[in-house]
Amino acid sequence: MTDYPTLTFPDDFGFENLSAIHDLTTRFVASLGPDGPKKVVLDLRCVTKFTPFSGCYLASLVKDLVSLGINVEVLRPVHTGASHQLDHLGIVAHFLGHPVPTTKRVRSVPLVHLHGKDFDLAIRMSKMVRVSLELTAANFYLVQLCLKELLLNAFDHGQSPKGTFCCAYGLRNLRIVRVCTMDHGMGVLAHLRQNPKYANLTSDTEALALCVRKGVSGTRWTRGLGLFYVTQALLHAGGEIAMASGSATMLLQEGKPPVFGNLSTPFTGTVVNVTFKVRKAYRFILDDLEDR
C-alpha cells in the first residue's frame, strides 16, 4: 500500500466510460487542495481496455498534475493487452523519454502534444492507416484529407496554453485504426458562436449535432473538408466517430441515428474519437470533394 493519494482507474478506460472517468478524476484533483502532495499515484492495474482516448486523457491528467508541482507514479495495467497498448501509444515514454516499441501486428503513432497545426502528423497517421487497412491510393488520399481536417478542427477549438494531445494505433489483423484528438480550448459551442449565424446557440448537444452538418462553421466561411465530409466518409466505410465537448457527448455510426449523452462534469475542450474500418470503399466521396 502507498501513503500517497491514489487514483484507481476502472477496468474500462474507453471513451464510452468518459462520464464516470471524468467525474472520478475531477474529484480526485479537487481533493488535492491548493497545497497538494508532492506525489500521487495513478493506478491502472485494473484497466483492461486502453485506447488512444485513454492515452490522451491520461497524458492530459499527468500534465495537469505536473504543472501543479506534483510528481506522478503510474502503476501499469496487469492485463497484458492493455499494458502493450500503453507502451505502443507511448504515454509513459512521452513523459520519461523511453523508446516506443513497434510490432508487425500493431502500428501506432505515439502520443504527440501539439501547440499548432502539424500536417506532418496527419501524413504519418495516414501512412499508418494505409498499412493497417491496406488502402488503395485513392482511399489513402481521402484518409489523409480526413486526418488533416481532424487536426485542423482540434487546433481551431483548442487554442489554449495546454495545447492538443493526439495519438493513434492500428490493428492489422482486425483492419481497424483508432485515432483520438483531445484539446482543452473553447469547445464546439463557443467555437460555433463566433459565427453570427449561431450566436444565440446555448446547448452543447445542439452544437455537436450542428458541427457535423454540411456547411456549418465557426467562421463566416467554410474551411477545408469540414467535419461533415469526414463523418460521411467514415460512416460509409463502416467506421464511427464519437465526440465530447462541454456537457454533451455524441456517437455517430452508419445506419443509426445519433446517440447523445450528458456529462455530469463538463469537459473543458473537445474530444474527437475516431475508428477507421475497411468495409466499403472510401472513394465514393472524392467526386464531391473535387467539385468544391
N, C-alpha and C positions, 0 to 999 in steps of 0.2 A: 504494500500500500504506500501511496505517496502522501506527503504532507502538503503538497502544493494543490491549489484549486484545479480540479479536473473536470473537463467537459467530455462526456461519453456520448459518442455518436451512435445512432440506431443502425440496425443491420442494413436498411435500405437508405443509401446516401444518394438517391437519384432525384431527378427533377420532380418526379411525381410526389415526392415527400418534402418538397420545398417548404410548405407552410409549417410543418412540425419542426423541421431543421432550423428554419429562420427564427421561430419562437424560442427554441432552445438556446441558440447561440446569442440572441439578443438579450435574453435574461441573464445568461452567463456573463457576458461582457459588462452589463449594467451592475451585476453583483460585485464586480472587482473594485468599484468605487474609484474616486479621484486619486487616491494614494494606493494604487493597486500593488499586488505582489510582484516580486522580482521574476517569478517564473510561474507558468501554467502548463498543464498537461492536456494535450488533445488526444483522447483515447479512441483509436479507430479499430480496436481489436475485434469488435462485434460486426464491423462492416463487411457485408458480403457482396455489395454492389457498388463499384466505384467507376464513375464515368467522367467524361470531360466536364460536365456540370459540377460534379463533386470536386474535381481538381480546381476549377475556377473559384468555387465557393470557399474551399479550404485555403487557397492562396490568398484570397481577399481577407479572410479572417486573420490569417497569420500576419499579413501586412498591417492590419489594424492594431493587433496586439504589440507587434514590434515597434510601431510608431508611438505606443504608449510607454516604451522603455521596458517591455516585458519579454523575457526570454521564453521560447516555446519549445516544448518537448513533444514529439509526435510518437505515439505508440502504434506500431504498424498493424494492419489487419492480420488476423490469424488465417483467414480464408486465403488460399493460395492465389486464386484468380484475382481477388481484389488487391492483394499485395502486388501482383505482377502489373496490374493496371496502374497502381500508384507509381510504380517505377517507370513504366513506359510513358506516362504523361509528364514525367519529370518534375513532379511537385516538390519533393524533398530536394532534388538536385538543383532546382531553381534557387532555393534559399541557401543551400550548403555547397553548391558548386560541384556536385558529383556528376559523373558522366551518365547519360541516359542509355539504357540497353535497347537493342533492336533485335528483332527476330523476323523470319520469313512470314510467320503467321500473323504477327501484329505489327502494323505500321503506324507510326504516330508522328504528330507534330507537337513536341513538348511545350509546356506552358510558356507563353510569351506575355510580357507586360508591356502594353502599348501606351504611348503618350502622344501618338499622332497617327496619320494614315500610313499604312505599311502594305503596299501592293506586293512586295516580295513575299510576305507571309501568305497572301492569297495564292500566289504561284506555287509555293512549297506545299500548301494544303491540297491544292488541286492536283498536283503530281502524285501525292499520296493517295488521293481519292481514285485517280486513274489506275494506279497499280492495284488497289484493293478491290475495285469494282470492274476492272478490265474494260475500261470505257473505249469507245471509238473516238476518233479525232474530233468529230462534231460534238459528241457528248462532253468530251473533255473541255472544249471551248466554252460550252454553256455552263458547266460546273464552275469553271474558273470565274466567269462573269458573276455567277451567284455568290461565290465566296467573296469576291471584291465588294459586292453590294452589302453583304452582311457586315463586313469590316467597316465600310463607309457609314452604315447606319449606326454601328457601335460608336464610331468616332463622333458622329453628329450628336448622339444622345449623351455621350459620356465625356464631354469636355470638362473634366474635373481634375483636381490635383492627384486623385487616386488613380486615374487612367482606366484602362480596359484590360481585362485578362482574357486570354483565348488559348484553347488547346483542342486537339482532335486525335482520334485514333481510328484505324480501320482494321476490320477482321476479314481477312481474305476468304476464309472458309465459309463465312456467312454472307460475304459480299455486302457488308454493312459498314458505313462510316458514320461516326458521331462527331459533331462539332459543337462547341459552345463558345459564345462570347458573353462577357459579363462586364458591364460598366456601372459606375456609381455617379452618373451625371444627372441631368434634369428629368429623365424619364420620358416616356412616349407622350403622356398627356401634355406636359409643359412644352415639349418639342412641337406638337401639333398646334398648340395655342399661339405659337409665334406667327402662324398664318392667320390673318384677319378672318378668313373664312371659318376657322374653328376657334375663334377667340372665346366663345361662350361655352366651350366644351368643359364639363366638370367631372365626368366619370372615367376612371381608369379602364373599366371594362369596355366602354364605348370607344375609347381611344385605341385600345388594342384591336377591336373589331375594324375600326376605320383604317388603321395603318397598313393593312394588307389588301386594301381595295385599290383598284386601278386609279391612278392619277392623284392619290392622296399624298400630300407632302406637308412638312412643317415650314416650307418656304412658299413663295408665290409661284414658283416654277417647279416642274417635276425634274428631278435629277436622276441620272443613271437608269438602272433597270427598275428600281422600286421593289419593295417587298412583295408587291402583287405578283411580279414575274417570278421572283424566287419561289414564292409559295406555290404558284401554279406548276412550275417545273418539278418541284419536289413531290407534290401530291400526285401528279400524273405518273411519276416513276415509282409510286408506292412508298415514298418517304413520309416524313411528318415534321412539323415544326411546332415547337412549344415556346411560349413567351411569358414573361412575368414582368410587371412594372407597377410600381405603386402598390395598391391593394388588390390587384387583379392578376389572374393567370388565364392563358388561352391555349388550347390544344387543337391543332388542325390536322386531320387525317383524310385521305382520299375517300370520297363517297359518304362521308359522315358530316353532320352539322358540327359547327364549332362547339367545343366544350369550354365553358368559362368557370373559373373558380375564384375564391376570395382568399386573401392573405390576412390573417388577423393582425399580424405585424407587418406593416407596409415595407416593401423593398425599395430602397433608395437607388434608383437607376433602372437598368433594363437587363434582363437575361434573355438570350435567344439560344434555344437548344434545338439542334437540327439533326435529323437522321436521314442520310442518303441511302437509298437502296437501288438495286437494279431489278426491276420487274418489267418495265417498259422503257422505250427509248425516251431520252430527254429532248431529242432534237425537234419534236413537234412544235416547239415554241420559237425556233430560230427565225422562221419567216416573219413572225410578228415583231421580233426584236429588230430585225434588219429594216423593217418598214418604218420604225420610229425615227 
